[in-house]
Amino acid sequence: MILVRRIVLSLLVLGTLGASQAYSQTKDSWQLDGRLIDAVGAIGEGQLAKAGKLLTEVLKEDPGNDAAWYYVGLCGLYSRNISGARDAFKKAVEIDPSNYWYKDRLALVYSMTGEDDLTIATYEDLLKEYPKKNDIYFSLVNLYLKGNQFDKALAALDQIEAVFGKNESVVSTKYDILLRQNKPEEALKVLEDYNKEYSSAFVLSKLGDHTLAEYQDSLALEYYKEALDLQGDYMPALLGEAEVYRIRRNYDGYFTALNKFVGDVNTDPQTKAQYLGMLLQRSEPRFVQNFKPKLDTLYDTMTQLHPSDSTVLKSAGMYYYATERIDKAKDMIRRNMESNPESLDATATYLQLLAYKSEWDALIPAVDSAIARFPKEIDLYDIKNAALYNKKDWQGIIDNSQKIIATAPNDTSVTIPALANIGDMYYEMGNEEEAFKYYKQVLKANPDYRPTLNNYAYYLSLKGKSLKKACAMSKKTIDKEPDNPTYLDTYGWILHLLGKNKDAKAVFKHAMIYGGKDSATCMEHYAEVLEALGEIDLAKVYRTQAANKKAEGKE
């Protein structure tokens, strides 16, 4: 067994990986040093430390062993010691500059370290020795393009065509480069020349796209139709044909082409969903309304062909929601969640729809199910808190917030808002002592946490106690958010309670500019300040507006 293993590894060393001829001349290929063979085997088994030790021993006895240096380089690559790999490959190349693999791996390391000039120089050197290695050409083309060396890239592509003949990939790359050089006529000629010699749906579609961009829709349509004659289900040509019909307002032809596109079982479902999504985004509402039955057919076909694809179901749900068919939208989005239970996005989309529609009774069990599947996702707990708040389930929010803390006990970005929520809920339940205990806990952890500073200060003001402490806390909030109407309301109200009505008036005037008029409470507070200053008529105006807000249900 040992003999067979050594023979196989010898072949790996000398054949597959291209060990140097200089080494094979010093020792017979069947009697390679056992440590080198064992090192190669260790590399194959992922035992890099063992391989490194063996290679060190080999190089200690034979520092000119280029194969050993090569494998040291491989160990460096696999262990992410890129600088070590670079030095080892350089050494191997110095000893045997004719070895293809040594130079190829050295070029790879240069590219990994961002040394594009050295990468290019190494590949260009390789190309002189191996002019028929097409992968070298393409590597060079990519490097030239990365450095905006367009003429060199084109020259390399010309050489590929001279050696290997024309192909779609080369033609497409040349076309793109010439467009980037702002040479549309030359770019078009590249496509036309290829089309004269070869039949290609790909190139014909490119020709269609190019001529359509130049507003030659009749010529573009001819190219697309020719492409479809070659390959009846070629999607770029089919979509190009559809676009020509859309521009001409030939909607029968347009939807006929789209039905073929959507109905093709081999077309990627995400491509279909993305296209229809873009169609809706760029279309006027009147277009959607006028062609709703045809659009419905497209979405029905797509969902029937791909009944569990997440992108398709989400796209369909958004379409039905945009066209005000909420029940059908909800059905699609729920199907997406149920068909893709591992998808957080699918679940979150369904929960957000329920929240947007204020379906709190349906949302709570749905979010509980989601939390069971994604127990570490804090956003799900926050969605549940929103539902519980709208149900006025204060104890439920406390319990849920405790779970949030247990989920991420060491993350203050999570625990502090949760503790603040608990304090707020205890206050809603009338347990002021417990609420203030949590507020103190929050502010001990973060003395600048503004939501708690504001709420604590405001609740102290309602008690009429510790007003100076409340004023200091409130001042910190508006120093950080000077245009926040809620914080301004609290601060202005506390100033009023301290008898500083002129200062309070200035604060409330600022609040009115930045959203204070949306709050009945803020306007009532302002009216009271104005009354204290003797501005009765203006105070009446704000009291009337406050009453109107309350009638609208906006406290």
HELIX and SHEET records of a PDB file:
HELIX    1   1 ILE A    2  LEU A   11  1                                  10    
HELIX    2   2 LEU A   12  THR A   16  3                                   5    
HELIX    3   3 GLN A   21  THR A   26  1                                   6    
HELIX    4   4 GLY A   34  GLY A   44  1                                  11    
HELIX    5   5 LEU A   48  GLU A   61  1                                  14    
HELIX    6   6 ASP A   66  TYR A   78  1                                  13    
HELIX    7   7 ILE A   82  ILE A   95  1                                  14    
HELIX    8   8 TYR A  100  MET A  112  1                                  13    
HELIX    9   9 ASP A  116  GLU A  129  1                                  14    
HELIX   10  10 ASN A  134  LYS A  146  1                                  13    
HELIX   11  11 PHE A  150  PHE A  164  1                                  15    
HELIX   12  12 GLU A  168  ARG A  180  1                                  13    
HELIX   13  13 PRO A  184  GLU A  197  1                                  14    
HELIX   14  14 ALA A  201  ALA A  213  1                                  13    
HELIX   15  15 ASP A  217  LEU A  230  1                                  14    
HELIX   16  16 MET A  235  ILE A  247  1                                  13    
HELIX   17  17 TYR A  251  GLY A  263  1                                  13    
HELIX   18  18 PRO A  269  ARG A  282  1                                  14    
HELIX   19  19 PRO A  285  ASN A  290  1                                   6    
HELIX   20  20 LYS A  292  LEU A  305  1                                  14    
HELIX   21  21 SER A  310  ALA A  322  1                                  13    
HELIX   22  22 ILE A  326  SER A  339  1                                  14    
HELIX   23  23 LEU A  344  TYR A  356  1                                  13    
HELIX   24  24 TRP A  360  ARG A  373  1                                  14    
HELIX   25  25 ILE A  378  ASN A  390  1                                  13    
HELIX   26  26 TRP A  394  THR A  407  1                                  14    
HELIX   27  27 THR A  412  GLU A  428  1                                  17    
HELIX   28  28 GLU A  432  ALA A  445  1                                  14    
HELIX   29  29 ARG A  450  LYS A  463  1                                  14    
HELIX   30  30 LEU A  467  LYS A  480  1                                  14    
HELIX   31  31 PRO A  485  LEU A  497  1                                  13    
HELIX   32  32 ASN A  501  ILE A  513  1                                  13    
HELIX   33  33 GLY A  516  ASP A  518  5                                   3    
HELIX   34  34 ALA A  520  ALA A  532  1                                  13    
HELIX   35  35 ILE A  536  ALA A  551  1                                  16    
END                                                                             
